[in-house]
Amino acid sequence: MTIDELVAQAQAARQRAYAPYSNFGVGAALLTRDGRVFTGCNVENASYGLTVCAERIAVFKAVSEGCHDFAAIAVVSDTGATPCGACRQVLVEFGVDQVIVAYADGRHTIFTLDELAPHAFDSHHLT
């Protein structure tokens, strides 16, 4: 799958965002190493702390289907926003290789997790 195809799937997921409070729709498309794609969109709540980001929804959908081995995730928003800290931590947990951050028009930048979350907390800190 190409980067443009993955970004297109994230753009399609963004159209399903539930963002009545911020009007800031985000879509994500997570590519597994075996070629499957799991998508997610942000889901807001009037109790803001209960809002869930598109990236975490995509990861949690994949994990709930038995997938733990991810190659890349594309995240699309109007402003090309990078994943929040909570999403970065979830991506670190599963070792996503590439994080493709895209604008709604398809322009994108590719980051590694080390670039987005240097010195991240992970399982080796627990032993």
TIMI-2910 file (N, C-alpha, C, CB; in pm, 1 decimal, decimal comma, always signed):
<rs>
+----------+----------+----------+----------+----------+----------+----------+----------+----------+----------+----------+----------+------+
!      n_x !      n_y !      n_z !     ca_x !     ca_y !     ca_z !      c_x !      c_y !      c_z !     cb_x !     cb_y !     cb_z ! resn !
+----------+----------+----------+----------+----------+----------+----------+----------+----------+----------+----------+----------+------+
!    +84,4 !   -118,0 !     +0,0 !     +0,0 !     +0,0 !     +0,0 !    +88,8 !   +124,1 !     +0,0 !    -95,9 !     -0,1 !   +122,0 !  Met !
!    +53,5 !   +221,6 !    -80,7 !   +132,3 !   +343,8 !    -87,0 !    +91,2 !   +439,2 !    +25,1 !   +115,9 !   +411,6 !   -224,3 !  Thr !
!   +176,6 !   +537,3 !    +48,7 !   +145,2 !   +639,3 !   +148,5 !    +19,0 !   +715,0 !   +107,6 !   +263,9 !   +737,1 !   +166,0 !  Ile !
!     +7,8 !   +748,8 !    -19,8 !   -110,8 !   +821,8 !    -65,8 !   -238,4 !   +741,7 !    -45,0 !    -96,6 !   +857,9 !   -212,9 !  Asp !
!   -233,2 !   +610,7 !    -64,5 !   -350,9 !   +526,0 !    -41,9 !   -388,1 !   +522,4 !   +106,4 !   -324,9 !   +383,0 !    -93,2 !  Glu !
!   -286,7 !   +514,3 !   +192,7 !   -313,4 !   +512,4 !   +336,3 !   -371,4 !   +647,1 !   +380,5 !   -184,0 !   +480,2 !   +415,7 !  Leu !
!   -316,4 !   +756,6 !   +330,4 !   -369,3 !   +889,2 !   +361,3 !   -513,7 !   +900,6 !   +312,4 !   -281,4 !   +999,3 !   +297,2 !  Val !
!   -544,5 !   +848,3 !   +196,0 !   -681,3 !   +853,0 !   +143,6 !   -777,4 !   +779,1 !   +236,2 !   -687,1 !   +792,4 !     +2,1 !  Ala !
!   -734,1 !   +667,2 !   +292,5 !   -821,7 !   +593,7 !   +385,3 !   -842,6 !   +674,0 !   +513,7 !   -761,8 !   +454,3 !   +418,4 !  Gln !
!   -738,6 !   +743,1 !   +559,0 !   -753,1 !   +828,8 !   +677,0 !   -846,0 !   +946,2 !   +646,6 !   -615,2 !   +880,5 !   +723,9 !  Ala !
!   -836,4 !  +1000,8 !   +526,3 !   -926,3 !  +1109,2 !   +486,8 !  -1071,4 !  +1062,1 !   +486,5 !   -888,0 !  +1162,9 !   +348,1 !  Gln !
!  -1095,6 !   +942,3 !   +437,6 !  -1231,3 !   +887,5 !   +437,1 !  -1282,0 !   +867,4 !   +579,6 !  -1235,5 !   +754,5 !   +360,0 !  Ala !
!  -1195,7 !   +818,6 !   +668,7 !  -1234,8 !   +799,5 !   +808,6 !  -1267,4 !   +933,7 !   +874,3 !  -1122,7 !   +727,8 !   +886,7 !  Ala !
!  -1193,4 !  +1036,4 !   +838,0 !  -1215,4 !  +1170,5 !   +893,9 !  -1357,5 !  +1218,7 !   +866,1 !  -1113,7 !  +1270,5 !   +835,9 !  Arg !
!  -1413,9 !  +1178,1 !   +756,7 !  -1550,1 !  +1219,8 !   +721,6 !  -1653,6 !  +1165,7 !   +820,5 !  -1584,4 !  +1173,2 !   +580,0 !  Gln !
!  -1617,4 !  +1064,5 !   +896,5 !  -1708,9 !  +1004,8 !   +994,7 !  -1685,8 !  +1058,2 !  +1136,4 !  -1693,5 !   +853,2 !   +994,3 !  Arg !
!  -1593,9 !  +1154,0 !  +1150,8 !  -1563,2 !  +1208,5 !  +1284,0 !  -1689,2 !  +1265,3 !  +1349,4 !  -1454,5 !  +1318,2 !  +1274,2 !  Ala !
!  -1696,4 !  +1245,9 !  +1479,5 !  -1803,2 !  +1305,0 !  +1559,3 !  -1737,4 !  +1416,0 !  +1641,6 !  -1876,1 !  +1196,7 !  +1651,8 !  Tyr !
!  -1744,0 !  +1538,6 !  +1589,5 !  -1673,7 !  +1651,3 !  +1651,7 !  -1764,8 !  +1774,3 !  +1661,1 !  -1546,2 !  +1685,6 !  +1571,6 !  Ala !
!  -1880,3 !  +1761,1 !  +1729,0 !  -1974,8 !  +1873,2 !  +1732,8 !  -1926,8 !  +1990,4 !  +1819,4 !  -2108,2 !  +1824,8 !  +1784,1 !  Pro !
!  -1827,7 !  +1970,9 !  +1904,3 !  -1782,9 !  +2076,2 !  +1995,3 !  -1664,0 !  +2153,3 !  +1939,6 !  -1746,7 !  +2016,8 !  +2130,0 !  Tyr !
!  -1567,0 !  +2082,7 !  +1885,9 !  -1447,6 !  +2148,5 !  +1832,5 !  -1455,7 !  +2173,6 !  +1682,4 !  -1325,7 !  +2065,4 !  +1862,7 !  Ser !
!  -1541,0 !  +2098,0 !  +1614,5 !  -1544,6 !  +2099,8 !  +1467,9 !  -1406,8 !  +2070,2 !  +1408,8 !  -1595,4 !  +2235,7 !  +1417,3 !  Asn !
!  -1329,2 !  +1988,2 !  +1478,2 !  -1194,6 !  +1952,1 !  +1435,2 !  -1191,8 !  +1801,1 !  +1410,5 !  -1087,1 !  +1994,4 !  +1542,0 !  Phe !
!  -1231,9 !  +1762,3 !  +1290,5 !  -1236,4 !  +1621,0 !  +1255,2 !  -1098,0 !  +1566,5 !  +1225,4 !  -1327,1 !  +1599,5 !  +1136,0 !  Gly !
!  -1072,5 !  +1447,0 !  +1275,2 !   -945,3 !  +1378,5 !  +1251,8 !   -976,0 !  +1236,1 !  +1207,1 !   -855,0 !  +1379,2 !  +1380,5 !  Val !
!   -899,7 !  +1188,6 !  +1110,6 !   -910,8 !  +1050,8 !  +1065,6 !   -775,8 !   +983,0 !  +1072,8 !   -966,6 !  +1044,1 !   +923,2 !  Gly !
!   -777,7 !   +853,2 !  +1096,1 !   -653,8 !   +775,5 !  +1102,6 !   -672,7 !   +645,0 !  +1027,7 !   -612,0 !   +748,6 !  +1249,6 !  Ala !
!   -564,5 !   +599,0 !   +967,1 !   -562,5 !   +468,3 !   +900,7 !   -433,4 !   +398,7 !   +941,9 !   -572,7 !   +482,1 !   +743,1 !  Ala !
!   -448,5 !   +284,0 !  +1004,0 !   -337,8 !   +207,7 !  +1060,1 !   -310,0 !    +86,8 !   +972,8 !   -368,3 !   +164,4 !  +1204,8 !  Leu !
!   -188,9 !    +76,9 !   +923,1 !   -148,5 !    -32,9 !   +835,4 !    -75,6 !   -138,9 !   +916,1 !    -59,1 !    +18,3 !   +720,2 !  Leu !
!   -125,2 !   -262,9 !   +909,1 !    -58,3 !   -373,9 !   +976,5 !    +50,2 !   -429,7 !   +884,5 !   -160,4 !   -485,2 !  +1016,0 !  Thr !
!   +142,3 !   -503,3 !   +942,1 !   +251,1 !   -560,7 !   +861,3 !   +199,3 !   -663,7 !   +761,0 !   +355,8 !   -625,6 !   +952,2 !  Arg !
!    +82,2 !   -722,2 !   +789,0 !    +27,2 !   -819,3 !   +694,2 !    -66,0 !   -754,1 !   +591,6 !    -47,8 !   -928,3 !   +769,5 !  Asp !
!    -69,0 !   -619,5 !   +587,4 !   -140,5 !   -547,9 !   +482,6 !   -282,4 !   -505,2 !   +512,1 !   -142,6 !   -629,2 !   +365,8 !  Gly !
!   -333,1 !   -535,0 !   +631,0 !   -467,8 !   -490,4 !   +665,7 !   -465,0 !   -344,3 !   +710,1 !   -527,9 !   -579,5 !   +776,9 !  Arg !
!   -577,7 !   -277,5 !   +697,7 !   -589,6 !   -139,0 !   +740,9 !   -707,6 !   -127,5 !   +836,5 !   -606,8 !    -43,5 !   +619,3 !  Val !
!   -683,4 !    -60,8 !   +949,1 !   -787,6 !    -31,4 !  +1046,5 !   -799,0 !   +120,1 !  +1055,3 !   -756,1 !    -95,5 !  +1187,1 !  Phe !
!   -920,5 !   +170,8 !  +1046,9 !   -940,0 !   +315,2 !  +1049,0 !  -1005,5 !   +359,1 !  +1178,2 !  -1024,0 !   +359,5 !   +930,2 !  Thr !
!   -993,7 !   +487,8 !  +1203,9 !  -1058,3 !   +547,7 !  +1319,9 !  -1083,4 !   +694,6 !  +1294,2 !   -973,2 !   +529,0 !  +1446,2 !  Gly !
!  -1178,2 !   +749,5 !  +1367,3 !  -1205,0 !   +893,2 !  +1363,8 !  -1222,0 !   +939,6 !  +1507,8 !  -1332,6 !   +926,9 !  +1277,0 !  Cys !
!  -1200,1 !  +1068,1 !  +1530,2 !  -1217,8 !  +1116,2 !  +1666,5 !  -1366,2 !  +1118,0 !  +1702,4 !  -1156,4 !  +1256,7 !  +1683,0 !  Asn !
!  -1392,2 !  +1089,8 !  +1829,6 !  -1528,8 !  +1086,0 !  +1882,0 !  -1530,7 !  +1173,2 !  +2006,9 !  -1576,0 !   +937,9 !  +1913,7 !  Val !
!  -1594,7 !  +1288,9 !  +1995,6 !  -1600,1 !  +1382,4 !  +2107,3 !  -1717,2 !  +1350,1 !  +2199,4 !  -1611,1 !  +1526,4 !  +2056,1 !  Glu !
!  -1712,1 !  +1412,5 !  +2318,0 !  -1815,4 !  +1394,7 !  +2418,4 !  -1832,9 !  +1528,4 !  +2489,8 !  -1779,1 !  +1279,6 !  +2519,0 !  Asn !
!  -1953,7 !  +1557,9 !  +2532,4 !  -1978,4 !  +1681,5 !  +2606,6 !  -1892,0 !  +1687,7 !  +2732,4 !  -2127,1 !  +1692,9 !  +2643,8 !  Ala !
!  -1861,5 !  +1575,1 !  +2789,1 !  -1764,1 !  +1566,9 !  +2897,6 !  -1628,7 !  +1545,7 !  +2830,2 !  -1798,7 !  +1449,7 !  +3001,3 !  Ser !
!  -1557,7 !  +1655,4 !  +2802,3 !  -1442,4 !  +1655,4 !  +2712,3 !  -1339,1 !  +1546,8 !  +2741,0 !  -1375,8 !  +1787,5 !  +2718,6 !  Tyr !
!  -1320,4 !  +1513,5 !  +2865,9 !  -1221,5 !  +1411,7 !  +2900,9 !  -1253,2 !  +1273,4 !  +2845,7 !  -1209,0 !  +1403,2 !  +3049,0 !  Gly !
!  -1375,4 !  +1252,9 !  +2803,9 !  -1416,1 !  +1124,0 !  +2748,6 !  -1398,5 !  +1116,1 !  +2597,8 !  -1559,5 !  +1096,5 !  +2783,6 !  Leu !
!  -1351,9 !  +1223,1 !  +2536,1 !  -1323,8 !  +1223,5 !  +2393,1 !  -1212,5 !  +1124,2 !  +2363,4 !  -1285,2 !  +1365,5 !  +2344,4 !  Thr !
!  -1222,2 !  +1054,7 !  +2250,2 !  -1118,3 !   +959,9 !  +2209,2 !  -1069,5 !  +1000,4 !  +2070,8 !  -1171,9 !   +812,2 !  +2209,2 !  Val !
!   -938,0 !   +999,9 !  +2057,3 !   -874,0 !  +1041,0 !  +1932,4 !   -882,0 !   +931,5 !  +1826,0 !   -728,1 !  +1077,9 !  +1958,0 !  Cys !
!   -872,7 !   +975,3 !  +1701,4 !   -878,7 !   +884,2 !  +1586,5 !   -769,2 !   +778,2 !  +1591,9 !   -867,5 !   +962,8 !  +1456,5 !  Ala !
!   -648,7 !   +818,6 !  +1630,2 !   -535,4 !   +726,2 !  +1632,1 !   -559,9 !   +610,8 !  +1728,9 !   -407,0 !   +800,3 !  +1670,3 !  Glu !
!   -606,8 !   +644,4 !  +1849,2 !   -630,3 !   +539,7 !  +1948,8 !   -745,7 !   +449,5 !  +1907,3 !   -658,9 !   +601,6 !  +2085,9 !  Arg !
!   -847,4 !   +505,8 !  +1845,3 !   -957,1 !   +421,9 !  +1798,5 !   -906,3 !   +321,9 !  +1695,4 !  -1070,1 !   +508,1 !  +1738,9 !  Ile !
!   -824,8 !   +366,2 !  +1601,4 !   -771,3 !   +274,5 !  +1499,7 !   -687,4 !   +164,7 !  +1564,5 !   -686,7 !   +351,7 !  +1396,3 !  Ala !
!   -600,6 !   +201,2 !  +1658,2 !   -516,7 !   +101,1 !  +1725,6 !   -602,8 !     +4,7 !  +1804,9 !   -414,0 !   +168,9 !  +1818,4 !  Val !
!   -699,2 !    +56,1 !  +1879,4 !   -781,7 !    -30,9 !  +1963,1 !   -868,2 !   -124,5 !  +1879,2 !   -870,0 !    +52,9 !  +2054,8 !  Phe !
!   -916,4 !    -76,4 !  +1764,9 !   -990,4 !   -165,0 !  +1674,2 !   -900,6 !   -279,2 !  +1627,3 !  -1044,9 !    -85,9 !  +1552,4 !  Lys !
!   -778,3 !   -245,8 !  +1589,1 !   -685,6 !   -349,1 !  +1541,4 !   -654,0 !   -448,9 !  +1652,2 !   -555,7 !   -285,3 !  +1489,3 !  Ala !
!   -624,7 !   -399,7 !  +1770,4 !   -591,8 !   -489,1 !  +1882,1 !   -711,6 !   -577,4 !  +1915,9 !   -548,3 !   -407,6 !  +2006,7 !  Val !
!   -832,0 !   -521,5 !  +1910,2 !   -951,3 !   -601,6 !  +1941,3 !   -973,8 !   -711,8 !  +1838,3 !  -1074,8 !   -511,8 !  +1948,5 !  Ser !
!   -912,2 !   -698,2 !  +1721,6 !   -919,6 !   -800,6 !  +1617,1 !   -796,0 !   -890,5 !  +1616,1 !   -936,6 !   -734,9 !  +1480,6 !  Glu !
!   -709,5 !   -875,8 !  +1717,4 !   -594,8 !   -964,6 !  +1732,0 !   -466,1 !   -915,8 !  +1667,1 !   -628,7 !  -1095,8 !  +1676,1 !  Gly !
!   -463,6 !   -794,5 !  +1616,5 !   -343,2 !   -740,5 !  +1550,8 !   -260,5 !   -658,4 !  +1648,9 !   -381,9 !   -653,7 !  +1428,9 !  Cys !
!   -130,2 !   -683,6 !  +1648,6 !    -38,6 !   -608,4 !  +1734,6 !    +85,1 !   -561,9 !  +1660,6 !     +2,4 !   -692,4 !  +1852,9 !  His !
!    +94,1 !   -585,3 !  +1532,2 !   +216,5 !   -561,8 !  +1455,2 !   +187,6 !   -459,7 !  +1345,0 !   +271,0 !   -695,1 !  +1394,3 !  Asp !
!   +228,5 !   -335,4 !  +1367,6 !   +189,0 !   -225,1 !  +1280,8 !   +308,9 !   -164,1 !  +1209,3 !   +116,8 !   -118,4 !  +1361,4 !  Phe !
!   +288,2 !   -130,3 !  +1083,4 !   +394,0 !    -69,6 !  +1002,6 !   +383,9 !    +82,3 !  +1000,2 !   +388,9 !   -123,4 !   +860,7 !  Ala !
!   +261,8 !   +135,2 !   +987,1 !   +246,2 !   +279,9 !   +971,4 !   +106,3 !   +322,4 !  +1009,8 !   +276,9 !   +322,9 !   +827,6 !  Ala !
!    +95,2 !   +449,9 !  +1043,0 !    -36,1 !   +510,3 !  +1064,1 !    -36,6 !   +644,6 !   +993,1 !    -68,9 !   +526,4 !  +1217,1 !  Ile !
!   -145,8 !   +673,0 !   +924,8 !   -167,4 !   +804,0 !   +864,0 !   -274,2 !   +875,6 !   +945,7 !   -209,7 !   +791,5 !   +712,8 !  Ala !
!   -249,2 !  +1002,4 !   +974,6 !   -340,6 !  +1084,6 !  +1052,5 !   -370,0 !  +1210,7 !   +972,1 !   -280,9 !  +1119,2 !  +1193,3 !  Val !
!   -498,0 !  +1239,4 !   +949,7 !   -537,4 !  +1352,8 !   +866,2 !   -623,8 !  +1450,1 !   +945,4 !   -612,7 !  +1304,3 !   +741,2 !  Val !
!   -589,5 !  +1578,3 !   +933,0 !   -671,4 !  +1686,6 !   +987,4 !   -655,4 !  +1807,8 !   +896,6 !   -630,9 !  +1720,9 !  +1135,3 !  Ser !
!   -737,2 !  +1909,6 !   +918,9 !   -725,2 !  +2031,9 !   +838,8 !   -587,7 !  +2095,9 !   +852,7 !   -832,5 !  +2131,9 !   +879,2 !  Asp !
!   -532,2 !  +2089,1 !   +972,9 !   -409,5 !  +2163,0 !  +1003,2 !   -282,7 !  +2079,1 !  +1004,2 !   -423,5 !  +2228,5 !  +1134,5 !  Thr !
!   -292,7 !  +1950,9 !   +973,6 !   -174,7 !  +1865,4 !   +977,8 !   -121,9 !  +1845,2 !  +1118,9 !    -66,4 !  +1923,5 !   +891,5 !  Gly !
!   -212,7 !  +1838,3 !  +1214,6 !   -174,7 !  +1823,7 !  +1355,1 !   -111,9 !  +1686,7 !  +1380,8 !   -297,2 !  +1843,8 !  +1446,0 !  Ala !
!     -7,5 !  +1685,0 !  +1461,7 !    +55,7 !  +1559,2 !  +1501,6 !    -25,7 !  +1495,3 !  +1613,6 !   +202,8 !  +1582,4 !  +1547,0 !  Thr !
!     -7,5 !  +1365,0 !  +1637,0 !    -80,8 !  +1298,0 !  +1744,6 !    -51,9 !  +1361,1 !  +1881,8 !    -44,9 !  +1149,1 !  +1747,3 !  Pro !
!   -152,2 !  +1360,1 !  +1966,8 !   -137,2 !  +1411,1 !  +2102,9 !    -46,0 !  +1317,9 !  +2183,4 !   -276,0 !  +1425,1 !  +2172,1 !  Cys !
!    -12,6 !  +1358,3 !  +2302,7 !    +76,4 !  +1278,6 !  +2387,5 !    +20,7 !  +1141,1 !  +2419,4 !   +103,8 !  +1351,6 !  +2515,5 !  Gly !
!   -108,5 !  +1132,6 !  +2448,8 !   -168,2 !  +1002,9 !  +2479,7 !   -159,0 !   +909,6 !  +2359,6 !   -314,8 !  +1019,8 !  +2522,7 !  Ala !
!   -186,6 !   +962,0 !  +2241,1 !   -177,7 !   +879,2 !  +2119,9 !    -33,3 !   +838,7 !  +2092,1 !   -235,4 !   +954,6 !  +1998,5 !  Cys !
!    +59,7 !   +929,9 !  +2114,2 !   +200,9 !   +895,9 !  +2094,8 !   +239,5 !   +779,9 !  +2185,9 !   +291,4 !  +1018,8 !  +2122,3 !  Arg !
!   +192,5 !   +783,4 !  +2309,9 !   +225,9 !   +676,1 !  +2403,2 !   +167,0 !   +543,1 !  +2356,2 !   +175,0 !   +710,0 !  +2544,3 !  Gln !
!    +45,5 !   +543,8 !  +2305,6 !    -14,6 !   +420,7 !  +2253,9 !    +63,0 !   +371,0 !  +2132,6 !   -162,8 !   +443,5 !  +2216,9 !  Val !
!   +103,7 !   +460,5 !  +2043,8 !   +182,5 !   +420,2 !  +1926,8 !   +317,4 !   +363,0 !  +1968,9 !   +203,2 !   +539,6 !  +1832,2 !  Leu !
!   +377,7 !   +418,4 !  +2072,5 !   +503,6 !   +363,8 !  +2126,2 !   +481,0 !   +222,5 !  +2177,7 !   +559,7 !   +454,1 !  +2239,6 !  Val !
!   +371,1 !   +201,2 !  +2246,6 !   +341,3 !    +68,2 !  +2303,3 !   +344,8 !    -39,2 !  +2195,8 !   +203,6 !    +68,3 !  +2372,2 !  Glu !
!   +298,0 !     -4,7 !  +2076,2 !   +289,1 !   -103,2 !  +1969,2 !   +396,6 !    -86,9 !  +1862,2 !   +154,4 !    -95,4 !  +1905,3 !  Phe !
!   +488,9 !     +5,3 !  +1881,8 !   +604,7 !    +15,4 !  +1794,3 !   +574,0 !    +48,0 !  +1649,4 !   +679,2 !   -109,8 !  +1799,1 !  Gly !
!   +481,7 !   +138,6 !  +1624,6 !   +450,1 !   +179,0 !  +1487,8 !   +574,9 !   +242,6 !  +1425,6 !   +328,7 !   +278,4 !  +1484,9 !  Val !
!   +613,6 !   +196,5 !  +1306,3 !   +736,2 !   +244,7 !  +1242,1 !   +726,2 !   +387,3 !  +1189,7 !   +772,6 !   +153,9 !  +1129,3 !  Asp !
!   +618,6 !   +416,8 !  +1117,9 !   +603,1 !   +547,0 !  +1053,9 !   +472,8 !   +612,0 !  +1097,6 !   +607,3 !   +533,3 !   +900,9 !  Gln !
!   +480,2 !   +742,6 !  +1122,2 !   +361,4 !   +821,2 !  +1149,9 !   +352,6 !   +926,2 !  +1040,2 !   +365,8 !   +886,4 !  +1293,6 !  Val !
!   +251,5 !   +912,7 !   +955,7 !   +232,0 !  +1002,6 !   +843,0 !   +127,4 !  +1105,1 !   +885,5 !   +188,0 !   +924,6 !   +712,8 !  Ile !
!   +169,5 !  +1229,4 !   +895,1 !    +81,3 !  +1337,2 !   +937,7 !    +43,3 !  +1416,2 !   +813,6 !   +149,3 !  +1428,9 !  +1045,7 !  Val !
!    -86,5 !  +1423,2 !   +785,1 !   -132,5 !  +1483,4 !   +660,6 !   -235,6 !  +1592,7 !   +683,6 !   -190,4 !  +1377,4 !   +570,6 !  Ala !
!   -234,7 !  +1686,9 !   +591,4 !   -338,7 !  +1788,1 !   +582,8 !   -454,7 !  +1729,0 !   +502,5 !   -284,7 !  +1920,4 !   +517,1 !  Tyr !
!   -568,9 !  +1793,7 !   +512,1 !   -685,9 !  +1746,2 !   +439,2 !   -662,3 !  +1743,7 !   +288,2 !   -805,9 !  +1833,4 !   +471,2 !  Ala !
!   -572,0 !  +1828,3 !   +238,6 !   -545,4 !  +1831,6 !    +94,4 !   -445,6 !  +1724,9 !    +49,1 !   -493,7 !  +1968,0 !    +55,4 !  Asp !
!   -397,4 !  +1641,6 !   +143,8 !   -307,8 !  +1531,8 !   +109,2 !   -160,9 !  +1557,9 !   +132,4 !   -326,8 !  +1496,9 !    -30,7 !  Gly !
!   -119,9 !  +1683,8 !   +147,9 !    +21,4 !  +1711,0 !   +181,4 !    +53,9 !  +1639,6 !   +311,2 !    +49,7 !  +1865,7 !   +194,2 !  Arg !
!   +173,7 !  +1584,8 !   +320,4 !   +205,4 !  +1508,0 !   +439,8 !   +354,3 !  +1514,2 !   +474,5 !   +162,7 !  +1363,9 !   +421,0 !  His !
!   +381,1 !  +1480,2 !   +599,9 !   +516,2 !  +1465,9 !   +652,2 !   +522,3 !  +1331,0 !   +721,9 !   +554,3 !  +1583,6 !   +749,8 !  Thr !
!   +635,2 !  +1263,8 !   +708,2 !   +652,9 !  +1133,2 !   +772,3 !   +748,2 !  +1148,8 !   +890,7 !   +707,4 !  +1027,1 !   +670,6 !  Ile !
!   +705,1 !  +1097,2 !  +1005,1 !   +784,8 !  +1100,0 !  +1126,8 !   +810,5 !   +957,6 !  +1175,3 !   +714,4 !  +1182,8 !  +1236,3 !  Phe !
!   +916,9 !   +939,3 !  +1249,0 !   +937,1 !   +816,4 !  +1325,5 !   +884,5 !   +841,7 !  +1466,3 !  +1089,1 !   +772,9 !  +1327,6 !  Thr !
!   +864,2 !   +734,7 !  +1540,8 !   +822,5 !   +751,9 !  +1680,3 !   +930,6 !   +819,5 !  +1762,2 !   +787,1 !   +617,3 !  +1742,5 !  Leu !
!  +1057,6 !   +791,1 !  +1731,8 !  +1165,7 !   +857,6 !  +1804,3 !  +1161,5 !  +1008,4 !  +1785,3 !  +1300,5 !   +803,5 !  +1759,2 !  Asp !
!  +1119,0 !  +1052,9 !  +1668,1 !  +1106,4 !  +1197,2 !  +1645,1 !   +989,3 !  +1256,3 !  +1722,1 !  +1090,1 !  +1225,8 !  +1496,3 !  Glu !
!   +877,8 !  +1184,5 !  +1727,3 !   +758,3 !  +1234,9 !  +1794,3 !   +759,4 !  +1213,0 !  +1944,7 !   +637,1 !  +1170,1 !  +1736,1 !  Leu !
!   +826,2 !  +1108,7 !  +1988,5 !   +825,1 !  +1075,3 !  +2131,4 !   +964,5 !  +1033,0 !  +2176,9 !   +722,8 !   +962,8 !  +2160,6 !  Ala !
!  +1059,5 !  +1126,7 !  +2174,8 !  +1195,0 !  +1089,4 !  +2217,9 !  +1194,6 !  +1051,6 !  +2366,3 !  +1294,8 !  +1205,9 !  +2192,1 !  Pro !
!  +1272,4 !   +953,7 !  +2399,3 !  +1286,2 !   +908,7 !  +2539,2 !  +1152,8 !   +862,2 !  +2597,1 !  +1343,4 !  +1021,7 !  +2626,1 !  His !
!  +1072,2 !   +798,0 !  +2515,5 !   +938,9 !   +754,8 !  +2557,6 !   +945,9 !   +647,7 !  +2665,6 !   +860,4 !   +702,5 !  +2438,1 !  Ala !
!   +843,9 !   +644,9 !  +2747,1 !   +826,6 !   +540,8 !  +2847,6 !   +779,5 !   +414,9 !  +2776,7 !   +725,5 !   +584,5 !  +2958,9 !  Phe !
!   +843,9 !   +300,8 !  +2803,7 !   +798,5 !   +175,6 !  +2746,1 !   +821,7 !    +61,2 !  +2844,0 !   +870,1 !   +148,3 !  +2613,3 !  Asp !
!   +795,9 !    -59,1 !  +2797,6 !   +797,6 !   -175,9 !  +2888,1 !   +932,4 !   -199,0 !  +2954,4 !   +758,6 !   -300,1 !  +2812,2 !  Ser !
!  +1041,6 !   -158,6 !  +2893,2 !  +1171,7 !   -183,4 !  +2956,8 !  +1187,7 !    -98,5 !  +3084,0 !  +1286,9 !   -152,9 !  +2857,5 !  His !
!  +1108,1 !     +4,2 !  +3101,7 !  +1113,1 !    +83,3 !  +3224,0 !  +1045,0 !    +12,2 !  +3341,8 !  +1047,8 !   +218,6 !  +3200,5 !  His !
!   +969,3 !    -91,7 !  +3312,4 !   +895,0 !   -162,6 !  +3415,8 !   +972,0 !   -277,6 !  +3479,4 !   +768,1 !   -214,7 !  +3358,6 !  Leu !
!  +1084,0 !   -318,5 !  +3419,3 !  +1158,4 !   -433,3 !  +3474,1 !  +1281,2 !   -392,7 !  +3548,2 !  +1196,8 !   -527,7 !  +3365,3 !  Thr !
+----------+----------+----------+----------+----------+----------+----------+----------+----------+----------+----------+----------+------+
</rs>
